[in-house]
Amino acid sequence: MDHRIQVFLLLIFTPFLVLANHETSSLDVTGLKSLRALWTNTPPSWWTLDPCEDGWDGVGCHNMRVVSLTLPSMNLTGTLSGDIGQLSELQVLDLSYNKGLTGPLPGEISSLKKLSNIILVGCGFSGPIPPTIGSLQELIFLSLNSNGFSGSIPSSIGNLSKLYWLDLADNHLDGPIPVSHGGEPGLDMLSHCKHFHLGMNKLSGPIPSKLFSSNMSLIHVLFESNKLTGSIPSSLGLVTSLEVVRFDGNMLTGPIPLSLNSLTNVSQLFLSNNKLSGPAPNLTGMNLLHYVDLSNNSFDVSDVPPWFSTLEYLTTLMMEDTQLQGEIPAALFSLLNLQTVVLRNNQLNGTLDIGTTSSQLQLIDLQKNLIKEYEENGGYHGTLILAQNPVCDETGASPSYCKSSQSSDVVPYKTLPNICIPSPCGSDQVSSPNCKCAYPYVGTLIFRAPTFSDLQTSTGYKELEKNLTDSFLSHKLRVDSVALSNLTKDSHAYLSMSLEVFPQSQDRFNRKEVSIIAFLLSNQTFKPPKSFGPFYFIGDDYQHFAGETEQSESNKSSNVGIIIGAAAGGSVLVLILLLVGIYAIGQKRRAKRATDQNNPFGKWDVNNKTRGSTPQLKGARSFSFEELMKYSNNFSEANDVGSGGYGKVYRGTLPTGQLIAIKRAHKESIQGRNEFKTEIELLSLVHHKHLVSLVGFCFDRGEQMLVYEYVANGTLKDSLSGKSGIRLDWQRRLKIALGAARGLAYLHELCDPPIIHRDIKSTNVLLDNRLNAKVADFGLSKSMGNSGRDHVSTQVKGTMGYMDPEYYMTQRLTEKSDVYGFGVLMLELLTARKPIEQGKYIVREVRMAMDKTKDLYNLHVILDSAIGLGTTLKGLERFVDLAMTCVEEQGTNRPTMSEVVKEIENIMQLAGLNPNAESASTSASYEEASSKHPYSNEAFDYSGVFPASKIEPQ
């Protein structure tokens, strides 16, 4: 074709090519589909085709890459799989307030190198925080509070040099607070961090002096309710930026260091419920103190410190059971902002003179002291408690202040309706402050250290309501109003309250709006009035999302209309241009057709240089015969690592140093060209850590070779038989089963189109150097893209013993055929026996021997002794149950592979294992290796083809 015509055609067609390629990265699609497969209650939009193009709820994109995943309060249930590591451009992850999200935080999260925010507040995650999280150098915000995480705080968090917010509170974390030493990182390295929120855990040991320095910029240090011991480090006084300090509820000892007087910006100081000793502290320099709680410590007997009366901003003074004696200075009660004084259970004596009190003073609790007289002047109208003082033993003492439990006139604040007439609402609806019936978004605000103790005065709470409303409206949210209610203070001195956010214009929010509201609260974009101090929010599930179906269909219709309009508008011009070029193109095609018929790979762009080639072989390349000869040392015997009916497997080394396994077909096993091409196309579709990866192929000099990654420890069969010298205990067998199951689940549910393996067996499961399972040999696999979810075969292909009897009889292949083979593999893991051996079929043998009323189901004789008989085999019975369910004769009674994965994960947790932890290295688990070949004679081999006939009954 004339060069000018080619250029002209290119200019015309470029917009259409751009439109065709405007789709989300396949890596991101795979990662999101993996999450979708493991979660229930995913948004309906997640079942459309393209996450970015179709606008999946909670998925933010830039240049067709997923950069944010924000799904708070979506009622999601399930686990977080390692496939989230495929979202390599992800910057923000917020799954907060989904209590049904459980299990461990996968170590693969460390693959998300661009993450700046990890927010998983109020979920059900458990297990250790993966140390690999310390490799996320862009991380600014790490909030894992209110989950079930256990184990120690990873010292690697100290590597997060950009971290601003660290919240690990309200978990089950134990062990010491990590600081740097001997090249190991620690929290003392977080010089830019503003927030250390580690309260309500089980942390132990001393607060390291090294944790604090003048280089730090902390404003909140919250270590309350742990098991910390030792003294308060004097180095705390070096962090002059501090505003809130909470060390209460620990086992700290020794005196309060005088260096705390350097903390002139601290407004909230909580040191109660420890074993602090020495003289009552002199904190004269902390002149911005609002809230002071030093209760329940072991200070020396002392008078009421006079410096209390100099704290002009003081709202709350708590010094219960601190060995105070003498009279209380009347000047204390005249502080203008004072609201609460609790000095109970001390040795205060003499005459109580309240004098002129602050108008805000609501509570004076002095019970269990030695006060003999009270001078009433009528100026104080709040609650006074003098029970168990001598003054209450006097005749005529007033019951108004001599009762231990005083009734209070204080009614906690609650948002009241505006001037409007409330109308009756439906049973699930709530009337807003503006008297509109709606389905509000509901949750709980928890303030960890407010500067006040007043639950009644409306001024501060109205300011909080205004800040909330302004924050929502500034983000273009349809918010009508907010309401606060149920104000309480708990034993941790946390102030909590219910929050209702009401929609405007209609009676409910859509998913996007709920996601934004929750995110503004979870990532601290919303700022409460400063007096409320540090806070967090726990959202409820939202059940009443607006207009999902209508909105989705509308958007789709609009998109389709645009595409149809564009196509119609350009069709006439395109047709003319095609007629111009069709003759020249036809001539070129006829000249090339003969070559293409002999070389089915001619249209491939295996090196991924263009977008127009089919298929896109992700990472697979074409090798010449000479290259593979060189890499395998001329296919030498020393490099021969296995052989079988199909051919031989050679170990090779690429110039990069990568080890490869070269599967070279015998001459008699050579396939037709198109069959070989189809096999490579199929292999190129699958990319998963538990599947053996295709590196490339060779179609040269009449040879057909496939090049795979080299898997060092050979086949599972060799390990079970003892041939490899690797000992497989119960825990390792569980991990191998989980890996193989995940690989198959990926083929069935995340490949597009889905793939059925058709020959799962122990020789097609390889073990890498950490004993991670990798499923091999897709030579028999069947893509289900054009044939629905099952396939009628004219030949039954597979291996006897592993073959699904239903498939054998009907020739109808489904994913449940793989499930059957996997069930047999599970029994092989338990027994180390071949599926069919000396006329005995393993499925039938296990079924006949099982007795669920006995220990280990009475399978002691059948179980492999190397599994660890004599030790506790937690979860083994459930493993047997799962295997027997997989080998049910009817496919409809078998689970899916994703259900198998979930059950094995549960079994692993029952056995005390982390389902997402990497397997241990095998370096210490070799005995005398007895095999030179890591790949057995059947590895990477094609299985036989059997005529359909009656199968041996189970």
Phi, psi and omega in degrees: 000144179302138185301322181294324178294321178300315180297317181297317178298320180298318180296323181289318188275345183305315179301325180289324178294319178299317179299318182294327184269004182279076182218158182294145176310136182298327177298317179294319179299316180298315180298316181291322178295326177296316177298317180300321181293333183264349184250149167252161180066028175293151181303146179304328181296341180288357179255009169274180193282311192238121185302314183280314184293321182268357174069060177298133179302134178083356182254117177257138186233154172215124183054041176063022170245143180283119182247346177212146176226101184236107184226047180290148175058037181258007179061032179286144173229150181135202181234168179256110186277163177296344180292351175297339178296348179281346180277067194293344178261005185296133179246328182231127176235113178226106178243026187299156171064027171248088187295341180277358174277114188232186179084185185279162171275115188293143178297338181294351177299340179291347177285346184271072190294346181261004181299131173249334182229123168242114184231108182230053186282136170067035174256197181242024183293151183216183181081181183287153170285122186297129180301336181296349179297339179289354179269358183274082190293343180268001187292130179247325189229115179235107183232104181242020186289157177062051172231207178235029181297143181228182183083190184269163174287122181299128178296337182297343177301334178297344178280352184277079190295340180264002188296131179252322187231122176234111180231106178241019187291161173058054174227204178237035183288142180227186180083182184280165171281119187284133171233161186291142174193143175053037180088349177277140179284173176196174184294340179294346180277353184274070187290340180262357184286137180260339190226120168249098179250098184237016185290165175057052173230204178233033182296143184227177182082178182284160169281111188298135176300327182291345183298331186245143177205169181289349179279350186274159181235029181298143170243334179234123171237103186242101182243023188294154173057058172233204178233037184287143182236183180081191185261164173288121184293136179295340179296344177303327181293349178283340184269078188287354178278351186300142177239329181227129176232124176231108174243012185290158176073036176235204178232041183287145182233176177082177183281161173283123185294141179296340181298344179296340177296345177284346184273071187283355178257357182288128178249341179231122182230115181241111178233017187286166174057050172232202176234036181296146185225191182085186181293155174304136189293149172250103184246043183304326184288344183271067191280001176258010182299131174252316187233119181234125176228107179245018189297157171056058172231183186243047180293160174295155176298129183204161175287164176300123183302128181293339183291342175304319185288354179263356184274092188293341180261002187298127175251328189219125176237120181235112175221054177289136174054059180231018175065033175283146179222175178082189181271154178272126179298130180298334181297335180300318187283351182267000178300132192297330185256006187292134181239324186218134172231120177236107180234034184290162174058049176233204180236032180293141187218193179075209183257134177272117177240106182283330179066212179275118187261161172294143178293344181269351186293120184247334185216130169234110183248108182236022183295157181062052173231199183238028183289128185261332183221153176226121178268102179280131177239003176076359183272347182255129184241008178273195182272129177237131179236113179240016180305146179062036167243153178304330181301332181276355175271349182285148176295134178088005178297141185283129176293345182295334180237003182255008175266138179293322181250108183263135171286139184245142176277357183285120176252119182305149182299146173211137179297128180260156177296148173288182181287092180199169182256111179298140176251151180296138182248160174297168187299328181265351184268162181231143178277129182280169175303338177264017174065033177250134179282131184199174174254096184284158168275128191238146174191189182236127173270129178238118179258120191279340182200070178292155181277359186228169176234006182280119179261002190247313187300130191283339191306307182294323183287326175293324176295322177297316178300316180296317179298320178297309182299314180298320180297317181293316182293327179294342177257022173062032179270143179278075181251127180276315184190170174231157179222138177248144179199173175057048178289129178215157171241128184263188184292343177269005184066021173282139173261116180242152180204148176282141177238130173241129178246120187258139180282158178252150174077321176225179190267006181204162177266155168269175185298319181299319182293317178298318180299318181290316179301311182295322181292322178299329180273326184283326183261013173066021172297318174290133178244115175287170172304144187303331182294341181279344175070194182294144183218166164216169186229140174239111182272149173275161173295141177258129189249001192232049184297142184272142161049038182292308184295312182298318183293318182297314182295322179298315180298318180297318180298319179298316180297316181297319180299319179297314183296316181296318179298316180296319181293317181295319181298327183262356188294321182296313179297318180298318181299318179298314181295323178296320179297323179298318187266350191295325181294313180296319180295319179300318178299316182294321180295320180296323180292331185267344190299320182298319179295318182296325180296326179274343181229089183295351181266004186298329183272356183280144169247078189291344178263009171065037184275339179227167179264354186267355184278156179228131352274174171275107181274100187290100177087344181280141181227161178270125177257144171278161178300319181297321180298314182289330173299315181295317185288337182254015181058051180060038181050049185287160179298327180296335180264000179283113184247008178166159179206162179194194183296331182282323183163208182243158176242127180244143172277140178220168179228122178285162178303336179284350184097352180291133176279141180227157173246121184256115180266108186252121184283141168296158180302319182286350180259002181299130177276169168297154184303315184292326178295319179295319178298318180297319179298318181293320178300319180294314180298327183288346182280340191253129179217107183203148184295340180253021172234139178293126187274139172280126177269322180180195183207168175224125175230081192208141178056035179075008181263149171234115180226141174247138183245118182247166167297148180272125181251112201294325189262016171068208190270156175298324180301317180296325179288321179292326181280349183088358183294327183276345184081008180265128177273129178248104176277182184299317182296319180292323179294323176298316181295323178294316179299318180295317180298314180296321180295320179294322177298315180292319179299324177298314180300319186284321195241342183245344174285147179229101007281164179298155183232134173258129185291312178080350182210053178284128181197172187291337176278350176255014172243114181257156182241127179276188187289353173247017179062028169281134182281140175227121180282133184241171170065086173259021181298331179262358188298154181235119173284134184259019186296327185249007186225026179072209183261006172216174187208131176268123186252142175279338176232134178273121184242139180154193182241130180301140184100324177259349191283137177296119181297328179293319176295320181298321184278323188257348189058018179260114186263130175224174176300332180293343174293319175295324180299320178298310179301324179291324176299319176296319178300320178298318178294325177294323176298324181286323191251340187061020178262153174291153181301319175233118184217120180053043177078001181258133182258124190302323181297315180292322181296316179293318181298321182286328184277340187296135172218102188291351178276352185247163181298136182053031178056024178065030184257016184306320184290328183274329185295146176292127183297333181290350182290342179111036176302138185100344174256171178283118181255074183296132176088358185297319181298319179293326177296317178297315179302316180296316180300317182290331174292323179295331183258023171302144185293325179265128183301328182294340180270357180267151177285167169279166180292328177292326175292324176297315179302313182298320181292320178294323175300318178296319180296319179298318178296323176299326179276005178080023182249153175269115183299339183255008178279146176291146176292154179287156177297150182268006187301330182262006187246007176278136163263203178290106182295128187257356184239135176281336186257114177291338176254126181289178181298340184255354181296140182059022186258152171283144178268173183287168176245125187247138172291148180290123178203179184293132181266152179298128182293156180280000000 
